[in-house]
Amino acid sequence: MNIMMLGAPGAGKGTQAEMLSKQFSIPCISTGVMLRKAVADQTPAGLEMKKYMDNGLLVPDQVVLNILEERLQQRDCKDGYILDGVPRNIAQAEALNRDGITFDHVLYLNTPDELIVKRMIGRRSCVKCGTPFHVENFPPHVFGICDLCGGKLIRRSDDEPKKVLRRMEVYHEETEPLVEYYTAAGVIRVIPYAHTPGDVLASILRVLRR
């Protein structure tokens, strides 16, 4: 079973991908992790990507897709996989399709923008141990202090309100058109917003087991 996670940044794609990976015993492939590993392992595509990175250039879509194809050829993907973070736009989706990389299910986490923005700007993490918190959904016992190690809680730079709003703009411009693209392909599965990750997972499992 080949699955793609689709939704705005902060919609919970990574969380659901990890839970589904355990549920179905298939690997969750995150773009960032995949790219870093390709560079570290010095694969052909990874070495090509490193040339761009070392020169401060954007990595072309095709280089990213070449690294993805290398990853999907590994043994642990033989029974399926879950992609999180790729494709990001129509051009990447069309390239994957030309290369024979298709999906049984595209899980679209349909979460309202205002809830995503509120979720992201409220996130905090400990500078010492990295434990995540949220000012409303999972607050520390003492404001600004980690419950586990006493470290200072900070907001990540990409969770600053202006940056969050810009990320949402980019998502709507570049990635959201994939909803229509995969609807036309007949593989989109709309997962409505739910209050907890467990509730979202339950909705996904109901859809996948139909």
N, C-alpha and C positions, 0 to 999 in steps of 0.2 A: 504494500500500500504506500503510494507516494503522496505526501501531503505538503501543501504550502500554506504558511501563515500569512494572512494579509490583514492590515489594519494600520491605524495611525500610530505614531510613536507614543508609547505610554499606554497603549490599549491592552497590554498584557500578553502579547504574542510570545515572548520568550518564556514566561512562566508557564503558559499552556503547552508550549512545545516541549518543555522539559517533562511535564507531567504525562503528556501523551507518549513521549519516548519511553518512559518507564512502563506505561500501560500496555504498549504494543511491542516492546523490546526491539525498537528500530531506532537508529541514531538521529539525534537532533543536530542539524548542521547550521550553525550560526555563521553568517558571513564574516564577521570580524575574527572569530576564532579560526575559521577555515583559512583566511588570508594570512594571518600571523603564522599558522602552522606551516603553510606552503613555503613561506619565506624561510622559516627556521629549518625546514627539512631540505631546503635548496632544490625543490622540484623544478623542472624546466619552466613551468609557468610562474612559479614563485620567484625564480631568478629574474625572469623578465619583468615581473611587477616591481621587484626591488630596484631596478634601474630607474623606473619612474619615481619611486619614492625617494631615492637618494638624491634626485635632482629637483625635488620639490614639485613634481608634476602630478596631475590627476591620473589615476590608473584608468586606461580605456576600458569600456564595458567588455570588449572581447577578451582581454587579459583576465578579468574577474571571472568570466564565464569559462575560460579554459581551466582555471584553477578549480572551479566548481565541478567541471567534468572529470578532472583527475580525482577529486574526492569521491564522486559518485561511483567510480570504478572499483573502489576498495571493497573488500569482502563483506564488511559489516552492512553495506547498503543493498545486498542482494535480495533481501526480503522487503525493502522499502526504506523510506527516510522521511524526515520532516525538515523542510527548508524554512529558515527564519532570516529574513533580510534580503532575499533575492528571489525573483527579479524585483527591481525597484521601479521599473518603467516599462512602457509598451515595447520599446526597442529591445530591451533585455528579454522580455517574454517571447517576442517573435524569434529572437536568436535561439533561445532554448528550444522552442518548438521545431525550428529548422534542424536542430541537432538531435531531435528525437527525445528530448527531455520533457515529459508531460506529467500531469498530476491527476490522480484519481479524485482528490478533493482539494479545493482551495477554501480554507476556513477564514471567512471574513468576520473579524471581530468588530461588530458595528456599535461602537461606543460614541456617545455624543461628545462633541468637541469640548463643551464647557466642563464636563466631568474629567476628561483627559487633562486639560490645562490645570484644573484644581488638583488633580492627583500628582502631576509632575512638579508643580511649583511647591508642593507641600512635602516633597521627599527630602530626607536628610540621611546622612551616613556618617559613621564614626571615623575620624581621621586615624585612629589607632587600629581597630580591628575590622573596620568595614561593615559592621552590622547596620542594616537599613532600618529606618524609622519613618514615620509620617506624622506631621504635626497634628492631624485630625484622626486618621484611621489607625495609627499605631504609635502614639506619642510615648516618649520616655517618661519615667517617673519624675525626673527632675528636668525641667526645660533646658534643652541644649546640651545635656550630658548623657552619654551612653550608659544604659542600664548594666551592661556586661563588664566594661572595663574602666568606666569613668572618663573616657576620652571625649573630646569636643565633637559635637555634631555639626556638620556643615552641609550646605546645599551645593551640589555639583554645579560647575559653571554652565553646563548645557541645560540646567533646570532653572536658570534665571528667566523671569517672565518674558522678556523681550526675545530671548533665544527660543523659548518654547513656542511662542506665537509664530516666529519665523519658521521653525521646523514644521508646524502645522500647515503653514502656507505652502511650503515645498511639497509636503505630502499631498495636499489637495491638487496641486498643479501637476506633479509628476507620477505619483503612485496610485492615487485614487482611481484614475481611468482604468486600472487593471480590474476593478470590480466589473465594469461593463465588458471588458475583454474576456474574462473568464466566465461571465454569465453567458455570453454568446457561445462559449465552448461547452457549456452545460455542466461545469464542474464546481461552480461557486456554491458555497454552503454558508448562509447568513446566520451568524451566531449573535443573538441579541445581548445587550448589556445585562449583566447581573451583578449583585453587590459583592459577591465573594468569588475568588478563583475556583473554589470547589463547585459553586453553582454554574459557573461558565463551563467547567470541565464536564459537568453532568449534561449540559445542553449539547456540547460537542459529541459526547459519546452516544447520545440518543440519535443524533444526525448520522454518525458513522455506522451505526448498527441497524439502520433502516434497510 
